[in-house]
Amino acid sequence: MNTSIRFRGTSCLNIRPCASRVSHCRTLNISRRYAPSRDVHTQRVNDTSAGVTADNPALARLPTIHLIRNIVLGSVFMNNTVFRLGMKALAEVGNPKRRLLYPESNWLVRIMLRRTLYDHFCAGTTTKEVAETVASMRSAGYSGVILIPTREIVAETSGLNTVSEIDLDTEQQLGIRSWKEDHLKTLSMIGSGDYMGMKFTGAGRTIFARLATGEDPPNTLLDAIDEIATQARAQGTRIWLDAEQQAIQPTIDRWVLDLMRTYNRTIPLISNTYQAYLKHCSSILTTHVRLAQTEGWVLGVKLVRGAYLSSEDRSRIHDTKAETDQCYDMLAAQLIERSLSSFSKTARSPDVHVFLAGHNTASIEKSVELYTRAVASGARYSPVRWGQLQGMADEVSCELLRRCEEAEREDAQMETRSQKRAKVEVYKCLQWGAVGESVQFLLRRAVENHGAAQRMASSVAIMRRELVRRVFRL
Ligand SMILES: Cc1cc2nc3c(=O)[nH]c(=O)nc-3n(C[C@H](O)[C@H](O)[C@H](O)COP(=O)(O)OP(=O)(O)OC[C@H]3O[C@@H](n4cnc5c(N)ncnc54)[C@H](O)[C@@H]3O)c2cc1C
């Protein structure tokens, strides 16, 4: 028996991964023990959105402990009662005011959280641990990582107007200083070709208040960003700014546009995030493409579906999941093929670099096929990268990597190539930081996994088969 995932139409796809992957593959030493048996059969599992099948060793690159955690946590996320209890417990331990339970003051809670959720979804608490996780991602074949400091400053504006101006100023300086230090340290752990994720709200509640009231960023924040951006550019790392709640997103869009104007004159150093679940996402993107075109800078686009469904004004969000899916796929296609209405066919047309973030197999499958066709067609297209969060959709990431390696092997055997081949670059998004500070992030991952029950079920089934294959050396 064999286990893995296959995207529909694999055989006709032309994917060329980076040259380094072959050597990665060798160092990985995907052992014979994990190799597929000869009587490979294709067994389609029940994933409505994807051509997910079970028949190849794409998952061989996953460590067994990771496989087991995927199965255990997946089963927990799918069981309503256990999930509810777990969420309650997690919310309790995540409250720093409850010092007795808070992981940073209670070593037992810290170890328990660490061995279960944290190690599955996060990269590490120290530079050394993070370096090891980043190295393991590279040797598994990922083109790079997106590293994000996990510290989140709870964005509360209540009580701000009762604090004196001097206190506020000090609080702002301190918030921005620690935000800058976190990001400079994060940059020191990654390198050329990697990304760093940033959230403006991480800089503290005074910044949150400015975002909420539509003010401009303070000069101290701009200075901090300048230092971070200069370092990122020097080492060849790109930066993306996360999208957040609608109460502050219009200001985030405005601030990031200004950053792109400044730092993206020639390369997409900075990317903004666009949430496809918003009814007006297409019009925001159309406007930003037009601005990049008329003002002459490079637009960095990270496309996501959107993570704040439960807390947002519902009227701004597509009425159904199917509409969000349709919007995401349509925007991905229009960006890749440069067919969004504001792309000029005649005048200077902007450089747009796209990062498709998500775990939806159907969307990934469609975009990979479209991208492959666009590259082969010889027409102008936007370069694309794909990324999933650590501990999520591993079967999807692994299948993308497997296909890259397969295409690379085919490429190496061909003496001449008539068609230009697409390079599918896959990234894993990692959070790092103290266990206690990661609880909010872990809560969001738990909710997201619980909400994607169907995908979870298919994922757990795939992981189980892979585990059985390993145990019985099939
Ligand atoms: C690398 C990475 C970076 C990310 N960065 C951000 C970020 O900066 N900001 C952010 O907001 N999110 C971010 N996300 C999360 C993302 O927005 C999604 O919440 C998450 O990826 C799940 O969606 P999916 O595309 O994987 O697919 P799926 O699991 O198929 O889709 C789930 C999503 O569909 C939408 N949806 C679900 N039900 C409905 C409904 N009834 N009506 C309308 N829409 C519905 C919601 O957006 C939900 O999150 C990121 C995700 C990844 C992988």
The ligand as a Gaussian input file, in Angstrom:
#p B3LYP/6-31G(d) Opt

LIG

0 1
 C        1.093000      31.411000       4.213000
 C       -0.213000      31.994000       4.682000
 C       -0.312000      33.331000       5.038000
 C       -1.537000      33.869000       5.466000
 N       -1.636000      35.200000       5.777000
 C       -2.850000      35.745000       6.076000
 C       -3.013000      37.144000       6.288000
 O       -2.057000      37.918000       6.230000
 N       -4.251000      37.625000       6.574000
 C       -5.362000      36.802000       6.633000
 O       -6.479000      37.299000       6.843000
 N       -5.228000      35.469000       6.439000
 C       -4.012000      34.921000       6.175000
 N       -3.889000      33.573000       5.967000
 C       -5.039000      32.680000       6.269000
 C       -5.983000      32.577000       5.090000
 O       -6.634000      33.807000       4.901000
 C       -7.048000      31.486000       5.295000
 O       -7.767000      31.763000       6.455000
 C       -6.506000      30.106000       5.400000
 O       -5.419000      29.910000       4.553000
 C       -7.604000      29.075000       5.057000
 O       -8.049000      29.251000       3.740000
 P       -7.508000      28.433000       2.488000
 O       -7.271000      29.343000       1.358000
 O       -6.349000      27.641000       2.937000
 O       -8.682000      27.480000       2.002000
 P      -10.004000      26.913000       2.629000
 O       -9.714000      26.223000       3.918000
 O      -10.628000      26.146000       1.536000
 O      -10.895000      28.180000       2.922000
 C      -11.251000      28.629000       4.196000
 C      -11.534000      30.101000       4.041000
 O      -12.687000      30.299000       3.196000
 C      -13.393000      31.451000       3.625000
 N      -14.748000      31.038000       4.033000
 C      -15.075000      29.978000       4.803000
 N      -16.407000      29.913000       4.992000
 C      -16.947000      30.967000       4.330000
 C      -18.280000      31.447000       4.159000
 N      -19.327000      30.841000       4.714000
 N      -18.466000      32.555000       3.414000
 C      -17.417000      33.195000       2.842000
 N      -16.129000      32.791000       2.970000
 C      -15.903000      31.691000       3.706000
 C      -12.616000      32.022000       4.808000
 O      -11.724000      32.984000       4.302000
 C      -11.858000      30.818000       5.345000
 O      -10.686000      31.161000       6.047000
 C       -2.688000      33.026000       5.523000
 C       -2.586000      31.698000       5.141000
 C       -1.379000      31.165000       4.714000
 C       -1.322000      29.733000       4.278000

